[in-house]
Amino acid sequence: MSHASPQPSPAHRQSSAPQPHAPRPAVPAYDERQVEAELTAVAGGARGARHRARAARLWRSRALRLCGVFTLLALCGLVILVLVREQTGTRGFLVGLGLATLPVPLLLAAFRWLDRVEPMPWRNLVFSFGWGACAAALVSLLANTFATRWIATATADPASADTWGATVVAPIVEESAKAVAILLLFCFRGREFTGAVDGIVVAGFTATGFAFTENILYLGNAFGEDQAFGTSGLGSVTAATFFVRVVMSPFAHPLFTVLCGLGFGLAAATARRRRLRRIALPLLGLLLAMGMHALWNGSTSLFGPWGFYAVYGAFMVPAFGLLTWLTIWTRQRELHTISTHLPAYAAAGWLTPAEPPALSSMRARTMARDMARRAYGPAAGHAVSEYERFATSLAFLRHRAHRGAAGPDFVERERELLHRLWLRREVAAPALAYAARATGRTAYVPPHRDYDGYNPYRT
């Protein structure tokens, strides 16, 4: 097998790292076409040519599908915009839009903060939010309205139909519609959907988008009711709706859907041979999301006028606290995964000994980016950020391989990540070494006897 990249060794890596008084390292322009060409050369020969031709065909098809998905979301957005404006009126729509926007940045920032270790690509998050705000909201509005009217006609009891619609129909329809976004990313973006945190973040963005559209409708209708009866101020329906939906429970929809996302995330981290578990976990998460949603919607009808506050205090707040703790704990486990699996790559010569401990500390990672940016400019800071992201993906890839959850393209994916790290090592290694020293992170190399499995270029 011919090797297009040099055989790294710890000694070579240490000698090639810039010294404190060395000239300023060059920051290469990371042209993706150049990177892909180099990766093709690594793959080698006719096989690389076949992969290149196949990749070109897949890229055209993928771009077409991407354009179709976002066109569909845009059409759904236009339709839901017309329907909501028709129900609320122009003034009600604008008031609802302004008030419903307030919690959105805070929720998205919170979910993005949880995803700092291995950030989900923005295109996936934009898709998730758009699906929740447009497609899921449209399906839910149409299905809930149709089902409630059908129940009212069948039972000749409109009041009972509203209760059944809120406690049974809405949880099933809405959680299923939101779960489709998670399912699509789980199936078609499996390389970027690797664990529980990814499922939680995708679910959070989807549910935040859905709640945004739903809040516009509820707040707009409340404003229209206030206009009809001449009420205003703190005693208005708009103020009460805003307090309940935006102040008290902005996390309600994200909390429901996060249970489903957690199921998909655990399934993504499960060995591929355990097919029953990979199917059962998302279904269990979806059922739990529906159950919690039904309990929340039916709290007043099930437990009386004070049932809402009882369910809120005794169930929703503790559940929110538990899931928040679980998510933060899972993020710490991700950092532990980095510190466990990257040292072997350092022993094999791909990383310096200081890099694994620095990469397993969020403080050190931030310090390395800032140091490179101050010393060598924005391009260097971006290079270190990319290096950290690829190194994290490499650690998670090796972790999934140990659990039997890696795909059939494991070796090619490992080779690709190592090559991308190699391209950025001249800038990133000194910055991470500085961050490791500044934060007191000591290097540790696990006592593996054979490191050939950590170097796909060795034969």
N, C-alpha and C positions, 0 to 999 in steps of 0.2 A: 504493500500500500504506500503510495507516495504522499508526502506531507507538504502542504502548502505553507503551514505555519511552523515556526521553530519549536523545537522540543524545549519547553521551559524547565528550569531547575531552580531551586531556592537560591543557589549561589548566583545564577545569572540574573534572577530578579533583583537581588540585593545590589548587585554591581551596577545594574542599569538604572536604578532609582536615582533621581537627582539628589545631589548633596545640598546642604543648606546654602552654600555660596555658588551653586552651579548656575549657568545661564537660565534664563526664563524658559520653561518648557513650551514647546509648540503645542497649540491647541488645534488639532485637525478639524477641518470642516466635515461633518459627518453626513456626507451625501449618501442617502439610502441606496441609490443605484450602485455606488461604489461598494458599499457594504455587501449588497446582494451578490455583486460580481465576485467579491472575495470569498463569500460563503460558498458560491458555486465552485470556485477553484478548490476550496477545501474538500468539498464532496468528491471532486475529481472526475475526469474523463467523460465518457459517453453517458454515464449515469447522471452526472451533473447537467449535461445538455438536456436529457429527458426531463429532469426535474424543472429545469428552467422553462422549457416549453409548456409543461403542465402548469407551472406557477403562473405563466402568462395567461393561459386559458382560464384558470381559476380566478385570477385577479379581475379579468373582464366580467366574469359571471358574478363575482362577489360585489363588484361596483354596481352592477345592474340591480342586484338584490338590495343593496344598501339604498340606492336611489328609490326603489319601489317601496321599501319600508318607510322611509321618511316622507315620501309622497302620501302614503296611506295615513300616516300620523297627521300630516298637514290637513288633509281632507277631513279627518275626524275632528281636528281642532276647529275647522271652519264650521262644521255641522253643530258641534256642541256649543260654539259661540253663538250661533243663530238661535238654538233652542233655549239657552240660558237667557239671552237677551229678550227673547219672546216672553218668557215667564216673568222676568224681573223688571222689564222696561229699561230704557237707556240709562236713566239716572240711578235706578237700583243696581244695574250691572256695574256702573262705574264706582259706586259706593262699595259694593261687594268686592270688586276687584281690588280696590285700594286697601280695604281692611284684611282681605284674605292673603294679601302679599306679605303682610307683616311677619308672620312666623316662618315663612318659607326659607329666607336666608339663614336663620338660626338653625333650623332643622338640617338643612343641607350641609352647613358648616360642621355640625356635630357628627354627622355620618361620614363626612370627608375626613375629619380628624381621626376617627376610628380606623380609617383605611390608609393611614400614613405609612405603614410598614411596607406594604406592596400595593401601591395605589392602583385602583381599577382605572383603565383608560377612560378618558372623558367621554368618548363617543358612546361607551356602554352606559354611562351614567345619564347622559343627555337622552339616550333612547329610553332608559327606564323612566325618567321623569316625564318625558313626552308621552310614553305609553299610558302612564297613570293618569295624566292630566287630560289626555285626548281620547285614546281608544278605550281604555277601561271605563272612564267616566261616561262616554257615549253609550257603550254596551249596557252599563248599569242603569243609566237613566231610561233607556228604551225598555229594557227587560223588566225593571222594577215597575214602571208605569203599566206595562202590558199585564204583568202578573197580578198586580193589585186590582186592576179593573176586572180582570177575569174572575178573581176570587169574589169581588163585590157582586158581580153579575150572577155567579153560581150560588152564592149564599144569600143574596139579597140583604146583606148586612155590611154597609160601607165601613162602619166603625171597626168591626171585626176584621175586615179586609185590610185596613190600615195597620192593625196590630200584627196580623200574620205577615204582611208585607215587610214590616220593619224588623220583626224578630226571626223570621224564617227565610223569606225570599231574598232580602237585601244582603244578609251575611253570605249566603251561598253564591249569589250572582257577583257581588262586588269582590269578594276574596278570590273567586275563580278567575275573574277578569284581570285582577292585578297579578295573580300567579302566572298568567301566560307570559308576562315579560320576563319573569325569573326563569321559567321553563325554556324560553327561546335563548337566553344567554347561556343557560346551563348546557343546552344541546349544541349551539353553534359557536359559542365562545368558551369552550371548555378549557382551553389553554390559559385563559385569564380568569376563570371561575374555579378556584382551587381549594376553597375551604369555607369555614363557618363565617368568617368576617366578610368575605365576598358576598355570601348569600344575604347577610344582614344588611350590608350597604346597598346592594341592588334593591332589596325589598324596601328599605327605608326611602330611597329616592323615588321608587314607584308609588309608594303609599303617600309620600309628601305631595307628589303631583296630583294624585287622585283627590286628596283632602283639599288641595288648593282650589280645584274646580268645584268641588262640592260646597266649600265654604262660600264661594262667589254666589252660588245658587241660594243657599240658606240666608246669607246676609242680605243679598239683594231682595229676596222675598220679604224679609223682616223689615227692610227699609220701606218697601212698598206698602206694607201693612201700617207702618207708622204714618206714612203720608196720607193714607186713606182715613185714619182715625185721628190725625192731628196730634199724635204723641211725639215727644222728643225728650232729650236729656237722659239721665241715668235710669229713668223709669220706662224707657222705650223698649220695644221688642228688639230693636237693633242692638242696643247696649247689652241686653240679657243674652242674646245669641252670641255676640262677640265674646262676652265673658265666659260662657260655657264652652264654646268651640275653639276659641283662640287663646284665651288666658288659662282656663282650667285644664283643657284636654287637647292641646295641639299635637300630642304624641299618640292619640287614640288610634288613628288609622295606621301610622307606622308601627305601633306596638302589635296590632293584629297581624299585619303582613310580615313582620320580622319573624314571627313563629314559622311561617311558611318558608321564608328565606333561609332560616336556620336549618330547616329540614333539607333543603337543597344543598346548602353548604356542607352539612355532614355527609350527605350522599356523595358530593364531589371528592371528599377526603377518604371515602371508603374504597377498599380494593375492588377492582373491576369484576373480579370473579364472584363477588357477593351481590349478585344481581337483585335478589329478593330484597336485601337491605337497601340497595340504592333506589329501589322503587318505593319501598314502604316508608322510608324517612320523609320524603317530600309529601306523600299523601297524609302521613300523620301530622306534619306541620300544617298542611292546609286545613285538616279537620280541626286542629286546635285553634287556628286563626278564625275559622267560621264559628266555633263554639264561643270564643271570647267575644267576638263581634256580636253574636246573638245575645249573650248575657248583657252586654253594654246597651244594646238597643232596647232590650226588653226589661231593663231594670225597673222602670216606673210601672209598667203594666204587671210585672211579676211581683214586685215587693211594695207597691203603693207609692204615694207621692214622694216619700223620702228614699225610695229605692235607689234613685240615681246616685245620691250622696253616699249611701251605704256601700254600693258596689264600687264607687270611685275610691272611697277610703279604705275599704277592707280588701279589695281585690286588684283594682287597676294600678294604684300607686305602688303596692308591694311587687306586683308583676313587673312594672316598669323598672323598679329598683333592681330586681333580680336579673332581668335581661341586661340592664346596663352593666352590672357587675360581671355577668358572664361574658359580655362582649369585651370589656377591658381585660379580663383574665385571658380570654382567647388571644387578644393582641399581644399580651406578655408571652404567651406560649409561642407565638410566631417569632418573637425576638429570640426566645430560647432555641427554636429550631435553627435559626441562623447561626447562633454560637455553637450549636452541636454539629452541623454538617459542613460548614465552610472551612474549619481548620484542616480537614483532610485535603481540600484543594490547595491550601497553603503548603501542606507537607509535600504535595505533588508538584509544587513549583508554580502554580498559577497565581497565587496570591502571596503577598508578604505576610509574615506572622502577625503583624499588627492589625491587618485588615479585618479578620473575623471578629475580634472583640469590639472594634470600632463600629462595624456594621451592625452589631447586635445591640447598639445603644442609640436611641433616638437623639439624645443630646450630642453624641459624638458625630452622628451623621449630619446634623444641622451645622455643627462647628466646622466640619470638613468642607461643606458647600460654601459656607461664609468665608472661610480662609481662602479657598481657591478663587472665589469671586473678587475678594479684596486684592489679592496678590496679582492675579492674571486676567481679571475681567469677567464679564458675564458668560462668555463662551466656556471658560474653565469651570465656572460654577455649574453650568448646565451639563458639562461632561461628567462632573462628579455625581450630580444627581442621577444621570443615566447609569453610571457605574453602580451606584447603590441599588438602583432598581433591578438591573440585570443580575447583580450578585444575590439579591433577595430571591429573585425568581429561580436562580440556580439552586439555592439552598432548599427552597420548597419543592423543586423538581426532584432532588435527591431524596427528600423526606417522603414524597409520594411513592418513589420507587421502592424505598424500604418497606412501605406499607402495602405494596402491590397495587397502587392506584395510578401509576404512571401509564401513559398511553404507549402504543407501539412505536411512536416516533421519539422515544426517550433519548436514544443516542444522538440522533440528529439535532434534537432540541438542546441537549447538553453541549454539543459541539458549537452550535450557533451562539449560545449564551457565553461560552468561554471565549469564542472569537471576538464577540462584541466587547467583553471585558478587556481582552488583550489590546484592542484598538485604543482604549481609553486609559490604560494603566499608567502611562507616563505622567499624566496630570493627576489622576485620582490617588495613586499610591502615596505620594508625599503628603497630600492633604489628609488622608485617613490616618497615616502614621502620626502626623501632628495632632490630630484629634484624639487618637488613642493615648498619646502621652499627656495631653492636657486634661483628659478626663480620668486618668489613672487606670485605663483598661489594659490589663496585662495579656500578653499573647499566650495562647495555650494550643498545643498540638496533640490530638488524641493519639493513643498508642496503637495505631493501625500498623499491621505488618506489611501489607501490600497496598500500594497506592495506584496500581495500574488501572483499577476500576474508576479512578477519578481523573483519568487522562484519556479521552477517546482517541487521541492521535498516536498513542503507543500501540505497538503490535505485540 
